[in-house]
Amino acid sequence: MSDEFLLDTDDLERRMNGAMGSLKTEFASLRTGRASASMLEPVMVDAYGQQTPINQVGTVNVPEPRMVTINVWDKGLVNKVEKALRESGLGINPQLNGTIIMLPIPELNEERRRELTKVAGQYAEHARVAIRNIRRDGMDQIKKAKADGMSEDDQKFWEGAVQEMTDQFITKVDEALEHKQAEIMQV
């Protein structure tokens, strides 16, 4: 019976990659003083009775390093888009020009940079917790197989494989955090 056990490491790896993808998306939403269309991805607009991503109600452009513009397609939504941007917590003050909303990206001060590095650290910790939860799921499968008659050598082998994969992904999270914090602190 122990020969039949095969841990789906591909599934564990896919789930850990999902946690990394989520972390990268969260990092992209942290602004670093440079304009980026991806910083608006988490912003949702109440359009036509439902929450809609901002890039589905207008064209998002980055004409300059410190400016993001949104050309809203429906004139009736301009005020809703502006309201969504003000309430998004991005700390950017939108300026209206007809159907175009301009978002000037202010220079980050030292205090704000430190706050953003702490937020990046929180995002990284959430990713680490998600990876550890996936590790726990794998270990639970191994323990269940051990109870069903898996040999102790097989148990040690699979536990080692899961732990090694976990360590690799935790290292990736730490490297991504280091890179993002350096980017935030860069003046």
C-alpha positions as YAML, in Angstrom:
chain: A
units: angstrom
residues:
- id: 1
  name: MET
  ca: [0.00, 0.00, 0.00]
- id: 2
  name: SER
  ca: [2.87, 2.39, 0.74]
- id: 3
  name: ASP
  ca: [4.11, 2.05, -2.87]
- id: 4
  name: GLU
  ca: [0.81, 3.52, -4.09]
- id: 5
  name: PHE
  ca: [1.20, 6.87, -2.32]
- id: 6
  name: LEU
  ca: [2.25, 9.68, -4.60]
- id: 7
  name: LEU
  ca: [2.04, 13.23, -3.28]
- id: 8
  name: ASP
  ca: [0.79, 15.69, -5.88]
- id: 9
  name: THR
  ca: [3.78, 18.03, -5.64]
- id: 10
  name: ASP
  ca: [2.72, 19.73, -8.87]
- id: 11
  name: ASP
  ca: [-0.50, 20.83, -7.17]
- id: 12
  name: LEU
  ca: [1.40, 22.12, -4.13]
- id: 13
  name: GLU
  ca: [3.84, 23.97, -6.39]
- id: 14
  name: ARG
  ca: [0.98, 25.45, -8.43]
- id: 15
  name: ARG
  ca: [-0.70, 26.70, -5.26]
- id: 16
  name: MET
  ca: [2.56, 28.18, -3.95]
- id: 17
  name: ASN
  ca: [3.09, 29.89, -7.32]
- id: 18
  name: GLY
  ca: [-0.43, 31.30, -6.91]
- id: 19
  name: ALA
  ca: [0.60, 32.81, -3.56]
- id: 20
  name: MET
  ca: [3.66, 34.36, -5.26]
- id: 21
  name: GLY
  ca: [1.47, 35.74, -8.08]
- id: 22
  name: SER
  ca: [-0.85, 37.29, -5.54]
- id: 23
  name: LEU
  ca: [2.11, 38.86, -3.75]
- id: 24
  name: LYS
  ca: [3.42, 40.36, -7.00]
- id: 25
  name: THR
  ca: [-0.02, 41.83, -7.73]
- id: 26
  name: GLU
  ca: [-0.14, 43.39, -4.27]
- id: 27
  name: PHE
  ca: [3.39, 44.75, -4.70]
- id: 28
  name: ALA
  ca: [2.41, 46.28, -8.06]
- id: 29
  name: SER
  ca: [-0.35, 48.24, -6.33]
- id: 30
  name: LEU
  ca: [2.19, 49.89, -3.98]
- id: 31
  name: ARG
  ca: [3.27, 53.09, -5.60]
- id: 32
  name: THR
  ca: [6.92, 53.97, -5.52]
- id: 33
  name: GLY
  ca: [6.80, 57.56, -6.74]
- id: 34
  name: ARG
  ca: [6.70, 56.43, -10.37]
- id: 35
  name: ALA
  ca: [3.50, 56.34, -12.38]
- id: 36
  name: SER
  ca: [2.26, 52.89, -13.36]
- id: 37
  name: ALA
  ca: [-1.05, 51.72, -14.80]
- id: 38
  name: SER
  ca: [-0.90, 48.62, -12.55]
- id: 39
  name: MET
  ca: [-1.24, 50.79, -9.43]
- id: 40
  name: LEU
  ca: [-4.91, 51.30, -10.39]
- id: 41
  name: GLU
  ca: [-5.72, 47.56, -10.72]
- id: 42
  name: PRO
  ca: [-7.25, 47.20, -7.23]
- id: 43
  name: VAL
  ca: [-9.51, 50.26, -7.75]
- id: 44
  name: MET
  ca: [-13.12, 49.27, -8.44]
- id: 45
  name: VAL
  ca: [-15.79, 51.68, -9.77]
- id: 46
  name: ASP
  ca: [-19.52, 51.39, -9.06]
- id: 47
  name: ALA
  ca: [-20.56, 51.31, -12.73]
- id: 48
  name: TYR
  ca: [-23.96, 50.20, -13.95]
- id: 49
  name: GLY
  ca: [-24.89, 48.71, -10.58]
- id: 50
  name: GLN
  ca: [-21.80, 46.57, -10.03]
- id: 51
  name: GLN
  ca: [-18.17, 46.90, -9.02]
- id: 52
  name: THR
  ca: [-16.07, 47.17, -12.19]
- id: 53
  name: PRO
  ca: [-12.27, 47.41, -12.58]
- id: 54
  name: ILE
  ca: [-11.19, 50.90, -13.56]
- id: 55
  name: ASN
  ca: [-9.60, 49.68, -16.81]
- id: 56
  name: GLN
  ca: [-13.05, 48.52, -17.99]
- id: 57
  name: VAL
  ca: [-14.62, 52.00, -17.80]
- id: 58
  name: GLY
  ca: [-11.81, 53.94, -19.47]
- id: 59
  name: THR
  ca: [-8.37, 53.89, -21.01]
- id: 60
  name: VAL
  ca: [-5.50, 54.08, -18.53]
- id: 61
  name: ASN
  ca: [-2.33, 55.76, -19.85]
- id: 62
  name: VAL
  ca: [1.02, 56.83, -18.42]
- id: 63
  name: PRO
  ca: [2.02, 59.87, -20.53]
- id: 64
  name: GLU
  ca: [4.81, 60.99, -18.16]
- id: 65
  name: PRO
  ca: [6.82, 59.33, -15.35]
- id: 66
  name: ARG
  ca: [4.74, 61.15, -12.72]
- id: 67
  name: MET
  ca: [1.30, 61.19, -14.36]
- id: 68
  name: VAL
  ca: [-1.45, 58.64, -14.96]
- id: 69
  name: THR
  ca: [-4.47, 59.58, -17.06]
- id: 70
  name: ILE
  ca: [-7.80, 57.82, -17.37]
- id: 71
  name: ASN
  ca: [-9.94, 58.63, -20.40]
- id: 72
  name: VAL
  ca: [-13.42, 57.64, -19.19]
- id: 73
  name: TRP
  ca: [-15.59, 56.36, -22.03]
- id: 74
  name: ASP
  ca: [-19.00, 57.21, -20.49]
- id: 75
  name: LYS
  ca: [-19.39, 60.85, -19.37]
- id: 76
  name: GLY
  ca: [-21.90, 59.72, -16.73]
- id: 77
  name: LEU
  ca: [-19.22, 57.68, -14.96]
- id: 78
  name: VAL
  ca: [-16.57, 60.41, -14.64]
- id: 79
  name: ASN
  ca: [-17.71, 61.44, -11.14]
- id: 80
  name: LYS
  ca: [-17.99, 57.80, -10.00]
- id: 81
  name: VAL
  ca: [-14.46, 57.08, -11.23]
- id: 82
  name: GLU
  ca: [-13.18, 60.20, -9.46]
- id: 83
  name: LYS
  ca: [-14.96, 59.15, -6.24]
- id: 84
  name: ALA
  ca: [-13.52, 55.61, -6.47]
- id: 85
  name: LEU
  ca: [-10.01, 57.06, -6.87]
- id: 86
  name: ARG
  ca: [-10.42, 59.38, -3.88]
- id: 87
  name: GLU
  ca: [-11.69, 56.51, -1.68]
- id: 88
  name: SER
  ca: [-9.13, 53.98, -2.91]
- id: 89
  name: GLY
  ca: [-6.48, 54.86, -0.33]
- id: 90
  name: LEU
  ca: [-3.84, 55.49, -3.00]
- id: 91
  name: GLY
  ca: [-3.25, 58.98, -1.64]
- id: 92
  name: ILE
  ca: [-3.59, 60.59, -5.06]
- id: 93
  name: ASN
  ca: [-5.76, 63.62, -5.74]
- id: 94
  name: PRO
  ca: [-7.54, 63.23, -9.12]
- id: 95
  name: GLN
  ca: [-7.92, 66.29, -11.38]
- id: 96
  name: LEU
  ca: [-10.78, 66.46, -13.89]
- id: 97
  name: ASN
  ca: [-10.41, 67.71, -17.46]
- id: 98
  name: GLY
  ca: [-13.66, 66.83, -19.26]
- id: 99
  name: THR
  ca: [-13.77, 63.04, -19.54]
- id: 100
  name: ILE
  ca: [-10.06, 62.75, -18.77]
- id: 101
  name: ILE
  ca: [-9.00, 62.27, -15.15]
- id: 102
  name: MET
  ca: [-5.38, 63.13, -14.43]
- id: 103
  name: LEU
  ca: [-3.55, 61.62, -11.48]
- id: 104
  name: PRO
  ca: [-0.32, 63.48, -10.69]
- id: 105
  name: ILE
  ca: [1.95, 61.20, -8.66]
- id: 106
  name: PRO
  ca: [3.52, 63.24, -5.83]
- id: 107
  name: GLU
  ca: [7.09, 62.71, -4.70]
- id: 108
  name: LEU
  ca: [7.18, 60.34, -1.72]
- id: 109
  name: ASN
  ca: [8.56, 61.74, 1.52]
- id: 110
  name: GLU
  ca: [10.74, 59.66, 3.85]
- id: 111
  name: GLU
  ca: [7.91, 58.91, 6.28]
- id: 112
  name: ARG
  ca: [5.59, 57.67, 3.53]
- id: 113
  name: ARG
  ca: [8.40, 55.49, 2.11]
- id: 114
  name: ARG
  ca: [8.86, 53.84, 5.52]
- id: 115
  name: GLU
  ca: [5.10, 53.24, 5.78]
- id: 116
  name: LEU
  ca: [5.07, 51.64, 2.33]
- id: 117
  name: THR
  ca: [7.97, 49.32, 3.23]
- id: 118
  name: LYS
  ca: [5.96, 48.19, 6.28]
- id: 119
  name: VAL
  ca: [2.92, 47.53, 4.06]
- id: 120
  name: ALA
  ca: [5.14, 45.56, 1.67]
- id: 121
  name: GLY
  ca: [6.36, 43.54, 4.67]
- id: 122
  name: GLN
  ca: [2.76, 42.77, 5.64]
- id: 123
  name: TYR
  ca: [1.99, 41.61, 2.09]
- id: 124
  name: ALA
  ca: [5.07, 39.35, 2.18]
- id: 125
  name: GLU
  ca: [4.03, 37.90, 5.55]
- id: 126
  name: HIS
  ca: [0.57, 37.07, 4.14]
- id: 127
  name: ALA
  ca: [2.28, 35.23, 1.27]
- id: 128
  name: ARG
  ca: [4.53, 33.34, 3.72]
- id: 129
  name: VAL
  ca: [1.48, 32.29, 5.75]
- id: 130
  name: ALA
  ca: [-0.29, 31.11, 2.59]
- id: 131
  name: ILE
  ca: [2.78, 29.06, 1.59]
- id: 132
  name: ARG
  ca: [3.01, 27.54, 5.09]
- id: 133
  name: ASN
  ca: [-0.68, 26.62, 4.94]
- id: 134
  name: ILE
  ca: [-0.07, 24.82, 1.63]
- id: 135
  name: ARG
  ca: [2.90, 23.05, 3.28]
- id: 136
  name: ARG
  ca: [0.62, 21.99, 6.14]
- id: 137
  name: ASP
  ca: [-1.87, 20.53, 3.64]
- id: 138
  name: GLY
  ca: [0.93, 18.48, 2.07]
- id: 139
  name: MET
  ca: [2.16, 17.29, 5.47]
- id: 140
  name: ASP
  ca: [-1.41, 16.31, 6.43]
- id: 141
  name: GLN
  ca: [-1.64, 14.16, 3.28]
- id: 142
  name: ILE
  ca: [1.64, 12.50, 4.23]
- id: 143
  name: LYS
  ca: [0.45, 11.84, 7.81]
- id: 144
  name: LYS
  ca: [-2.77, 10.32, 6.47]
- id: 145
  name: ALA
  ca: [-0.75, 8.05, 4.18]
- id: 146
  name: LYS
  ca: [1.49, 7.10, 7.13]
- id: 147
  name: ALA
  ca: [-1.63, 6.08, 9.06]
- id: 148
  name: ASP
  ca: [-2.66, 4.00, 6.02]
- id: 149
  name: GLY
  ca: [0.63, 2.07, 6.15]
- id: 150
  name: MET
  ca: [3.31, 4.20, 4.46]
- id: 151
  name: SER
  ca: [6.84, 3.30, 5.48]
- id: 152
  name: GLU
  ca: [8.79, 5.68, 7.66]
- id: 153
  name: ASP
  ca: [11.45, 6.11, 4.93]
- id: 154
  name: ASP
  ca: [8.78, 7.18, 2.43]
- id: 155
  name: GLN
  ca: [7.30, 9.55, 5.01]
- id: 156
  name: LYS
  ca: [10.70, 11.19, 5.59]
- id: 157
  name: PHE
  ca: [11.31, 11.46, 1.83]
- id: 158
  name: TRP
  ca: [7.97, 13.19, 1.13]
- id: 159
  name: GLU
  ca: [8.23, 15.46, 4.17]
- id: 160
  name: GLY
  ca: [11.71, 16.49, 3.00]
- id: 161
  name: ALA
  ca: [10.41, 17.20, -0.51]
- id: 162
  name: VAL
  ca: [7.55, 19.35, 0.78]
- id: 163
  name: GLN
  ca: [9.85, 21.21, 3.20]
- id: 164
  name: GLU
  ca: [12.41, 21.87, 0.45]
- id: 165
  name: MET
  ca: [9.71, 23.29, -1.85]
- id: 166
  name: THR
  ca: [8.40, 25.45, 1.00]
- id: 167
  name: ASP
  ca: [11.89, 26.79, 1.76]
- id: 168
  name: GLN
  ca: [12.41, 27.67, -1.91]
- id: 169
  name: PHE
  ca: [9.16, 29.65, -2.06]
- id: 170
  name: ILE
  ca: [9.79, 31.42, 1.27]
- id: 171
  name: THR
  ca: [13.19, 32.47, -0.14]
- id: 172
  name: LYS
  ca: [11.46, 33.80, -3.27]
- id: 173
  name: VAL
  ca: [9.07, 35.83, -1.09]
- id: 174
  name: ASP
  ca: [11.99, 37.26, 0.91]
- id: 175
  name: GLU
  ca: [13.87, 38.20, -2.29]
- id: 176
  name: ALA
  ca: [10.77, 39.86, -3.77]
- id: 177
  name: LEU
  ca: [10.27, 41.81, -0.53]
- id: 178
  name: GLU
  ca: [13.90, 42.95, -0.48]
- id: 179
  name: HIS
  ca: [13.65, 44.11, -4.10]
- id: 180
  name: LYS
  ca: [10.37, 45.98, -3.49]
- id: 181
  name: GLN
  ca: [11.64, 47.68, -0.33]
- id: 182
  name: ALA
  ca: [14.79, 48.81, -2.16]
- id: 183
  name: GLU
  ca: [12.58, 50.17, -4.98]
- id: 184
  name: ILE
  ca: [10.38, 52.06, -2.49]
- id: 185
  name: MET
  ca: [13.32, 53.59, -0.61]
- id: 186
  name: GLN
  ca: [15.05, 54.68, -3.84]
- id: 187
  name: VAL
  ca: [14.77, 58.46, -4.21]
...
